Amino acid sequence: MPAERRLHPVSLLFRLGERLRELVIPIIVLIFVTRSRSGLNQIATAAVLFALTTLGAAAQYFSFRYRYGDNELVIRWGILFRKQRHIPYERIQNIDAVQGVVQRLCGVVTVVVQTGSGTEPEATLSVLPFSALAEMRERVFAGKGPAAAEAPDRTPGLAPKLSDASSDRVLLHLGHRALMGVGFIENRGITLVLGALGVLSQVDSAQEWLGRTLYGLIPGIRWDDLNATTLAGSALPLWAVALIVVSILFVRLLSMLWALVRLYNFTLTRRGDDLRAEYGLLTRVTATIPIRRIQTVSVHEGFVHRWTDRVAVRVTTAGGGAGQAGTAEREWVAPIIERRQLGALLGEFYPGLNFESLEWNRPHPRAFGRAARRMLMSSAPPVIVAPFFIGWWCVPLGITLAALALVRARLKVKHLGWSLTPGGVVFRAGVLRRSTTAAFFEKVQCVESSESPFDRRTGMAVVTIDTAGTPSGTSMPYLPRDVAISLRDLIAERSARTAFTW
């Protein structure tokens, strides 16, 4: 039997730290519940909890083992309840490395092993030295047996060529300016602000301070005497507009700074037949994506993207839970990139894939009517409720919402389309934020056409493609029924003539 390996000895301290963080709230509750008792009792209780936590962390560390088989990674753990997990190399999709600040100081890393079995990782090894991480990647992706063999591909002219494993090429490096542009577009600062306000709202002293600050923020305003008459002659509306503008700018700036910290020194490298993304200032993440295991490729562009002639590129792979560190940014292999660089980057995934030169097929001629009715119905509830609050002002409100719904429906239908390539099918959709997604025949697991009662009434259908990386599927709505059936049969036929590859 191959030799078993342990985690790094410092793992015991990290395990203990994780357990102690879980005990913070129980200890605080214990202090308040037993505050009428002597301090000696509280100390004794806390010491017992600490001892039990230490024993649990030690049991986890000393019982955890892993080894490399000919075709699989084997992990076992547990003392009273023992478990042993076998993970075939061929099923492993990604091996990600996550480093917090303390881990970087200790020279160790948390390793997350992902497969296509679900949203949770198959294994989390916390922590390993870098040499052990390099060995795991070599064993799994280079392999020592059948797991290393490439599955045959029968789609001509599309499969990526095998590269020299010793060559490293930087495909993308994002500087500070580009990363701040990512933050400006994502606008995640509002999430941080709302979280901070939520915490402050639970603290009485913070509520009083916030109230005094807002009360004295606008000088020259007597709030007690403010009414509709005095409001018209005051500077309050101008101050309110200025406050809103400043708040928006502050949130955007906060989002830009957060993106700079989260994606610091973002570098996408091709190493052999793997893509490797490295980023992060405080928590450093190294995420690996085997190119042959990419399921779909998507190009996203919002209003700011189009204004600055840039796009974002995302890939999906089988496995990879949304809650795991690094998963979201691993999928965004290019959080932002100039449009002129798009063709070269896509060529790294699949040679010959060029979104700019595709000929797009349009949806059903009556698609606008269907989309307009759906959006008008979605805007109806505010108009129905509005008369009870704003009276006759509901009329211009209703007209405005109806006009916006019609504009959105027109833009939605205008940017819907699909196209066939030698190796797959490409769908595009979106209004303000548009996406173009390529699904490849050798990755398709299921294709279906569906018709709602409204579809049947108007002679339309929806085509949906499922791959291992997109549980909800990729759909193209509002297709003529005969076109949808022909497209479904074509995708099914070409997928059946290719060998499915992980």
C-alpha positions as CSV (number, residue, x, y, z in Angstrom):
1,M,0.0,0.0,0.0
2,P,1.4,3.5,-0.8
3,A,2.6,5.5,2.1
4,E,0.1,7.7,3.9
5,R,0.8,11.4,4.4
6,R,-0.2,13.7,7.3
7,L,-1.2,17.3,7.2
8,H,1.4,20.0,8.1
9,P,2.0,20.0,12.0
10,V,0.8,23.6,12.1
11,S,-2.6,22.3,11.1
12,L,-3.2,21.5,14.7
13,L,-3.1,25.2,15.5
14,F,-5.4,26.2,12.7
15,R,-7.9,23.5,13.7
16,L,-7.8,24.8,17.2
17,G,-8.3,28.4,16.0
18,E,-11.3,27.3,14.0
19,R,-12.9,25.5,16.9
20,L,-12.3,28.5,19.2
21,R,-14.0,30.9,16.8
22,E,-17.0,28.6,16.9
23,L,-17.0,28.9,20.7
24,V,-16.9,32.7,20.9
25,I,-20.7,33.2,20.9
26,P,-21.4,30.3,23.3
27,I,-18.8,31.7,25.7
28,I,-20.3,35.2,25.6
29,V,-23.8,33.7,26.3
30,L,-22.3,31.7,29.1
31,I,-20.8,34.8,30.7
32,F,-24.2,36.6,30.7
33,V,-26.1,33.6,31.9
34,T,-23.8,32.9,34.8
35,R,-22.8,36.5,35.7
36,S,-24.5,36.1,39.0
37,R,-22.1,33.3,40.0
38,S,-18.5,33.7,41.0
39,G,-15.9,34.4,38.4
40,L,-14.1,31.2,39.4
41,N,-17.0,29.1,38.1
42,Q,-16.9,31.0,34.8
43,I,-13.2,30.5,34.5
44,A,-13.6,26.8,35.3
45,T,-16.3,26.4,32.7
46,A,-14.3,28.2,30.0
47,A,-11.3,26.0,30.8
48,V,-13.3,22.8,30.4
49,L,-14.6,24.1,27.0
50,F,-11.1,25.0,25.9
51,A,-9.8,21.6,26.9
52,L,-12.5,19.7,25.0
53,T,-11.9,22.0,22.0
54,T,-8.2,21.2,22.1
55,L,-8.9,17.5,22.3
56,G,-11.2,17.6,19.4
57,A,-8.8,19.6,17.3
58,A,-6.0,17.1,18.1
59,A,-8.2,14.2,17.3
60,Q,-9.0,15.7,13.9
61,Y,-5.3,16.3,13.1
62,F,-3.9,13.0,14.3
63,S,-6.6,10.9,12.6
64,F,-6.4,12.6,9.2
65,R,-4.4,10.8,6.5
66,Y,-4.3,10.8,2.7
67,R,-2.4,8.7,0.1
68,Y,-2.1,8.4,-3.6
69,G,-3.3,5.2,-5.3
70,D,-2.7,4.2,-8.9
71,N,-5.9,5.9,-10.0
72,E,-7.3,7.6,-7.0
73,L,-6.8,9.9,-4.0
74,V,-7.7,8.2,-0.7
75,I,-8.5,10.2,2.4
76,R,-9.4,8.8,5.8
77,W,-10.3,10.5,9.1
78,G,-12.1,10.0,12.4
79,I,-11.5,8.1,15.7
80,L,-14.9,7.0,17.0
81,F,-16.6,7.4,13.6
82,R,-14.1,6.5,11.0
83,K,-14.5,7.4,7.3
84,Q,-12.5,6.7,4.2
85,R,-13.1,8.5,0.9
86,H,-11.9,7.4,-2.5
87,I,-11.7,10.1,-5.2
88,P,-10.7,8.9,-8.7
89,Y,-8.2,11.2,-10.4
90,E,-10.4,11.3,-13.5
91,R,-13.2,12.8,-11.5
92,I,-11.3,15.7,-10.0
93,Q,-12.1,18.9,-11.8
94,N,-10.1,21.5,-9.8
95,I,-7.5,21.7,-7.1
96,D,-7.6,25.2,-5.5
97,A,-5.2,26.7,-3.1
98,V,-6.3,29.4,-0.5
99,Q,-3.9,31.3,1.7
100,G,-4.9,33.6,4.5
101,V,-2.5,36.1,6.0
102,V,-1.4,33.7,8.8
103,Q,-1.0,30.8,6.4
104,R,1.3,32.9,4.2
105,L,3.4,33.7,7.3
106,C,3.7,30.0,8.1
107,G,4.3,29.0,4.5
108,V,1.3,26.6,4.2
109,V,-1.9,26.5,2.2
110,T,-5.4,25.2,2.4
111,V,-6.1,22.8,-0.6
112,V,-9.7,22.3,-1.9
113,V,-10.4,19.3,-4.1
114,Q,-13.4,19.7,-6.4
115,T,-15.3,17.1,-8.4
116,G,-18.5,17.2,-10.5
117,S,-20.6,15.5,-7.8
118,G,-22.2,18.7,-6.3
119,T,-21.7,22.1,-4.8
120,E,-19.5,21.0,-1.9
121,P,-15.9,20.1,-2.3
122,E,-14.9,16.4,-2.1
123,A,-12.0,17.2,0.3
124,T,-10.5,20.2,2.1
125,L,-7.0,19.7,3.4
126,S,-6.0,22.3,5.9
127,V,-3.1,22.8,5.8
128,L,-0.4,21.5,3.5
129,P,3.1,22.7,2.6
130,F,3.6,24.1,-0.9
131,S,5.6,21.0,-1.9
132,A,2.7,18.8,-1.0
133,L,0.4,21.0,-3.1
134,A,2.7,20.7,-6.1
135,E,2.9,16.9,-5.7
136,M,-0.9,16.6,-5.6
137,R,-1.3,18.7,-8.8
138,E,1.3,16.6,-10.5
139,R,-0.2,13.3,-9.4
140,V,-3.8,14.2,-10.3
141,F,-3.4,16.2,-13.5
142,A,-0.3,14.5,-14.9
143,G,-1.3,11.2,-13.4
144,K,0.3,7.8,-13.0
145,G,-2.1,5.6,-14.9
146,P,-5.4,5.6,-16.7
147,A,-6.4,8.9,-15.1
148,A,-3.8,10.7,-17.1
149,A,-5.0,9.5,-20.4
150,E,-6.9,12.0,-22.5
151,A,-10.4,10.9,-23.6
152,P,-10.6,10.9,-27.4
153,D,-12.3,13.8,-29.0
154,R,-14.2,13.4,-32.2
155,T,-15.1,17.0,-32.9
156,P,-12.8,18.1,-35.7
157,G,-11.1,21.4,-35.6
158,L,-12.2,22.4,-32.1
159,A,-10.3,20.4,-29.4
160,P,-7.5,22.2,-27.7
161,K,-4.0,21.0,-28.5
162,L,-1.8,19.5,-25.8
163,S,0.9,21.8,-24.7
164,D,4.3,21.4,-23.3
165,A,3.8,21.1,-19.5
166,S,7.0,22.9,-18.9
167,S,6.0,26.1,-20.6
168,D,4.3,28.9,-18.6
169,R,2.7,31.8,-20.4
170,V,1.0,34.7,-18.9
171,L,-2.4,35.2,-20.6
172,L,-3.7,38.1,-18.5
173,H,-2.4,40.4,-15.8
174,L,-4.6,43.1,-14.3
175,G,-3.0,46.1,-12.8
176,H,-4.5,48.5,-10.1
177,R,-6.4,50.6,-12.6
178,A,-8.1,47.6,-14.3
179,L,-9.0,46.1,-10.9
180,M,-10.5,49.3,-9.7
181,G,-12.5,49.3,-13.0
182,V,-13.8,45.9,-12.0
183,G,-14.9,47.2,-8.6
184,F,-16.6,50.2,-10.3
185,I,-18.6,47.9,-12.5
186,E,-19.5,45.3,-9.9
187,N,-20.5,47.9,-7.3
188,R,-20.1,45.5,-4.3
189,G,-19.6,48.5,-2.0
190,I,-23.3,48.7,-1.4
191,T,-23.2,45.3,0.2
192,L,-20.5,46.4,2.6
193,V,-22.4,49.6,3.5
194,L,-25.7,47.7,4.1
195,G,-23.9,45.2,6.3
196,A,-22.3,48.0,8.3
197,L,-25.6,49.7,8.7
198,G,-27.2,46.4,9.8
199,V,-24.6,46.0,12.5
200,L,-24.9,49.6,13.7
201,S,-28.7,49.3,13.8
202,Q,-28.3,46.7,16.6
203,V,-26.2,49.0,18.8
204,D,-28.1,51.7,20.7
205,S,-25.2,54.1,21.1
206,A,-24.4,53.7,17.4
207,Q,-28.1,54.6,16.5
208,E,-27.9,57.7,18.7
209,W,-24.6,58.8,17.1
210,L,-26.0,58.1,13.6
211,G,-29.1,60.1,14.3
212,R,-27.1,63.1,15.6
213,T,-24.8,63.0,12.6
214,L,-27.7,63.0,10.1
215,Y,-29.6,65.6,12.1
216,G,-26.6,68.0,11.9
217,L,-25.4,67.1,8.5
218,I,-27.5,69.8,6.7
219,P,-26.9,73.2,8.3
220,G,-29.6,75.9,8.4
221,I,-32.5,73.5,8.5
222,R,-35.1,73.7,11.3
223,W,-36.4,70.1,11.2
224,D,-39.2,70.7,13.7
225,D,-40.7,73.5,11.5
226,L,-40.2,71.7,8.2
227,N,-43.4,71.3,6.1
228,A,-44.5,71.4,2.4
229,T,-44.4,75.3,2.4
230,T,-41.0,75.7,4.1
231,L,-39.6,72.8,2.1
232,A,-40.2,74.7,-1.2
233,G,-38.2,77.7,0.0
234,S,-35.3,75.8,1.7
235,A,-32.1,74.4,0.4
236,L,-33.0,70.9,1.6
237,P,-33.7,69.5,-1.9
238,L,-30.3,70.6,-3.1
239,W,-28.6,69.2,0.0
240,A,-30.5,65.9,-0.5
241,V,-29.3,65.6,-4.1
242,A,-25.8,66.4,-3.1
243,L,-25.9,63.8,-0.3
244,I,-27.2,61.2,-2.7
245,V,-24.4,62.0,-5.2
246,V,-21.8,61.8,-2.5
247,S,-23.2,58.5,-1.2
248,I,-23.1,57.0,-4.7
249,L,-19.6,58.1,-5.2
250,F,-18.6,56.8,-1.8
251,V,-20.1,53.4,-2.5
252,R,-18.4,53.1,-5.8
253,L,-15.1,54.1,-4.3
254,L,-15.5,51.5,-1.5
255,S,-16.3,48.9,-4.2
256,M,-13.2,49.8,-6.1
257,L,-11.0,49.5,-3.1
258,W,-12.6,46.1,-2.1
259,A,-11.9,44.8,-5.7
260,L,-8.3,46.0,-5.4
261,V,-7.9,44.0,-2.2
262,R,-9.8,40.9,-3.3
263,L,-8.3,40.6,-6.8
264,Y,-4.9,42.1,-6.1
265,N,-2.3,41.2,-8.7
266,F,-4.7,39.0,-10.7
267,T,-2.7,36.8,-13.0
268,L,-4.0,34.2,-15.5
269,T,-1.3,31.8,-16.6
270,R,-1.4,28.8,-18.9
271,R,0.8,26.0,-17.6
272,G,0.7,23.1,-20.0
273,D,-3.0,22.2,-20.4
274,D,-4.1,24.0,-17.3
275,L,-5.2,27.6,-16.6
276,R,-4.0,29.0,-13.3
277,A,-5.5,32.1,-11.7
278,E,-3.7,33.8,-8.8
279,Y,-5.0,36.8,-6.9
280,G,-5.6,38.4,-3.5
281,L,-3.9,40.8,-1.2
282,L,-4.9,39.5,2.2
283,T,-6.2,36.0,1.2
284,R,-4.1,34.7,-1.6
285,V,-5.9,32.2,-3.9
286,T,-4.4,30.0,-6.6
287,A,-7.1,28.3,-8.7
288,T,-6.4,25.7,-11.4
289,I,-8.7,24.9,-14.3
290,P,-7.8,22.0,-16.6
291,I,-8.7,23.3,-20.1
292,R,-10.1,20.0,-21.3
293,R,-12.6,20.1,-18.4
294,I,-14.1,23.5,-19.2
295,Q,-17.9,23.0,-19.9
296,T,-19.0,26.4,-21.2
297,V,-17.5,29.8,-22.0
298,S,-19.4,33.0,-21.5
299,V,-18.6,36.6,-22.4
300,H,-20.4,39.2,-20.3
301,E,-20.7,42.9,-21.0
302,G,-22.7,45.6,-19.1
303,F,-23.2,49.2,-20.0
304,V,-19.8,50.3,-18.6
305,H,-18.2,47.5,-20.5
306,R,-19.6,48.6,-23.8
307,W,-18.8,52.2,-23.0
308,T,-15.1,51.4,-22.4
309,D,-14.9,48.6,-25.1
310,R,-14.2,45.9,-22.5
311,V,-15.8,42.5,-21.6
312,A,-15.6,39.9,-18.8
313,V,-15.0,36.2,-19.6
314,R,-16.3,33.4,-17.4
315,V,-16.0,29.6,-17.7
316,T,-17.9,26.8,-15.9
317,T,-16.5,23.5,-14.8
318,A,-18.1,20.5,-13.2
319,G,-18.0,20.9,-9.5
320,G,-17.1,24.0,-7.5
321,G,-19.5,25.2,-4.8
322,A,-20.5,28.8,-4.6
323,G,-19.6,29.0,-1.0
324,Q,-16.0,28.0,-1.4
325,A,-13.2,30.6,-1.3
326,G,-12.0,31.3,-4.8
327,T,-14.8,29.6,-6.7
328,A,-16.4,32.8,-8.1
329,E,-13.2,34.4,-9.2
330,R,-11.9,31.1,-10.6
331,E,-14.9,31.0,-12.9
332,W,-14.2,34.6,-13.9
333,V,-11.0,33.9,-15.7
334,A,-11.0,37.5,-17.0
335,P,-12.8,39.8,-14.6
336,I,-12.2,42.5,-17.2
337,I,-10.3,42.5,-20.6
338,E,-10.1,44.7,-23.6
339,R,-12.4,43.5,-26.5
340,R,-9.4,43.4,-28.9
341,Q,-7.8,40.8,-26.6
342,L,-10.9,38.6,-26.5
343,G,-10.1,36.5,-29.6
344,A,-6.7,35.5,-28.4
345,L,-8.0,34.5,-24.9
346,L,-10.8,32.4,-26.3
347,G,-8.3,30.7,-28.6
348,E,-6.6,29.3,-25.5
349,F,-9.8,27.5,-24.6
350,Y,-10.9,26.3,-28.1
351,P,-9.1,27.3,-31.2
352,G,-11.4,28.8,-33.9
353,L,-14.0,30.1,-31.4
354,N,-14.6,33.8,-32.4
355,F,-17.8,35.4,-31.1
356,E,-17.3,38.5,-33.3
357,S,-17.6,36.7,-36.6
358,L,-20.7,34.6,-35.8
359,E,-23.9,34.8,-37.9
360,W,-26.9,35.1,-35.5
361,N,-30.3,33.5,-36.0
362,R,-33.2,35.6,-34.8
363,P,-36.1,34.5,-32.5
364,H,-39.7,34.2,-33.6
365,P,-41.2,37.3,-35.3
366,R,-43.8,37.5,-32.5
367,A,-41.2,37.4,-29.7
368,F,-41.6,41.1,-29.0
369,G,-45.3,40.7,-28.2
370,R,-44.6,37.9,-25.8
371,A,-41.8,39.7,-24.1
372,A,-43.8,43.0,-23.9
373,R,-46.8,41.3,-22.3
374,R,-44.6,39.6,-19.6
375,M,-42.9,42.8,-18.7
376,L,-46.1,44.8,-18.7
377,M,-47.6,42.3,-16.3
378,S,-44.5,42.5,-14.0
379,S,-44.9,46.3,-13.8
380,A,-48.7,46.1,-13.1
381,P,-48.6,45.6,-9.3
382,P,-47.0,49.0,-8.5
383,V,-49.5,50.8,-10.7
384,I,-52.5,49.0,-9.0
385,V,-51.3,49.8,-5.5
386,A,-50.1,53.4,-6.3
387,P,-53.6,55.1,-6.3
388,F,-53.9,54.4,-2.6
389,F,-50.8,56.3,-1.8
390,I,-50.2,59.0,-4.5
391,G,-53.7,59.5,-6.0
392,W,-53.8,60.7,-9.6
393,W,-50.0,60.7,-9.7
394,C,-50.4,57.0,-10.5
395,V,-51.3,57.9,-14.1
396,P,-47.9,59.3,-15.1
397,L,-46.3,56.6,-13.1
398,G,-48.2,53.9,-15.0
399,I,-47.3,55.5,-18.3
400,T,-43.7,55.7,-17.4
401,L,-43.5,52.1,-16.2
402,A,-45.3,50.9,-19.3
403,A,-42.9,52.8,-21.6
404,L,-39.9,51.3,-19.7
405,A,-41.4,47.8,-20.0
406,L,-41.8,48.2,-23.8
407,V,-38.3,49.5,-24.2
408,R,-36.9,46.6,-22.1
409,A,-38.9,44.1,-24.2
410,R,-37.6,45.6,-27.4
411,L,-34.0,45.5,-26.3
412,K,-34.4,41.9,-24.9
413,V,-35.7,40.6,-28.2
414,K,-33.2,42.6,-30.2
415,H,-30.2,41.0,-28.5
416,L,-31.6,37.4,-28.4
417,G,-29.9,35.1,-30.9
418,W,-28.2,31.7,-31.5
419,S,-25.5,30.4,-33.8
420,L,-23.9,27.1,-34.7
421,T,-20.2,26.6,-34.7
422,P,-18.2,23.5,-35.9
423,G,-18.0,22.3,-32.3
424,G,-21.0,23.7,-30.5
425,V,-23.8,26.2,-30.2
426,V,-23.7,29.8,-29.0
427,F,-26.6,31.6,-27.3
428,R,-26.7,35.3,-26.5
429,A,-29.2,37.3,-24.4
430,G,-29.5,40.3,-22.0
431,V,-30.7,43.9,-21.9
432,L,-28.3,46.1,-20.0
433,R,-26.1,43.3,-19.0
434,R,-25.6,41.0,-22.0
435,S,-24.0,37.6,-22.1
436,T,-22.9,35.3,-24.9
437,T,-22.4,31.6,-24.0
438,A,-20.8,28.8,-25.9
439,A,-21.7,25.2,-25.1
440,F,-19.7,22.5,-26.8
441,F,-21.1,19.3,-28.2
442,E,-18.6,17.0,-26.4
443,K,-19.7,18.5,-23.1
444,V,-23.5,18.4,-23.5
445,Q,-25.2,16.0,-21.1
446,C,-28.8,16.7,-22.1
447,V,-30.8,18.8,-24.5
448,E,-34.5,19.4,-24.5
449,S,-37.2,21.5,-26.0
450,S,-40.2,22.7,-23.9
451,E,-43.4,24.5,-24.7
452,S,-45.7,26.4,-22.3
453,P,-49.4,26.9,-23.1
454,F,-48.4,30.4,-24.3
455,D,-45.6,28.9,-26.5
456,R,-48.1,26.5,-28.1
457,R,-50.6,29.3,-28.7
458,T,-47.9,31.4,-30.6
459,G,-46.0,28.5,-32.2
460,M,-42.9,28.9,-30.1
461,A,-40.6,26.7,-28.0
462,V,-37.6,26.9,-25.7
463,V,-34.4,24.9,-26.2
464,T,-32.3,24.2,-23.1
465,I,-28.8,22.6,-23.0
466,D,-27.4,21.0,-19.8
467,T,-23.7,20.5,-19.1
468,A,-21.9,19.4,-16.0
469,G,-21.1,22.9,-15.0
470,T,-24.5,24.5,-15.4
471,P,-27.1,22.8,-13.3
472,S,-29.9,25.2,-14.5
473,G,-28.9,24.8,-18.1
474,T,-28.4,27.4,-20.9
475,S,-31.7,28.3,-22.6
476,M,-32.8,30.0,-25.8
477,P,-36.5,31.2,-25.6
478,Y,-38.9,32.4,-28.2
479,L,-37.8,30.1,-31.0
480,P,-40.2,29.1,-33.8
481,R,-41.4,25.6,-32.9
482,D,-40.0,23.9,-36.0
483,V,-36.6,25.7,-35.6
484,A,-36.5,24.6,-31.9
485,I,-37.2,21.0,-32.8
486,S,-34.6,21.0,-35.6
487,L,-32.0,22.6,-33.3
488,R,-32.7,20.2,-30.5
489,D,-32.3,17.2,-32.8
490,L,-29.1,18.6,-34.3
491,I,-27.5,19.2,-31.0
492,A,-28.5,15.7,-29.8
493,E,-27.1,14.1,-32.9
494,R,-23.8,15.9,-32.9
495,S,-23.4,15.3,-29.1
496,A,-24.0,11.6,-29.6
497,R,-21.2,11.4,-32.2
498,T,-18.7,12.9,-29.8
499,A,-17.0,11.2,-26.8
500,F,-18.0,13.0,-23.5
501,T,-14.9,14.3,-21.9
502,W,-14.4,15.6,-18.3
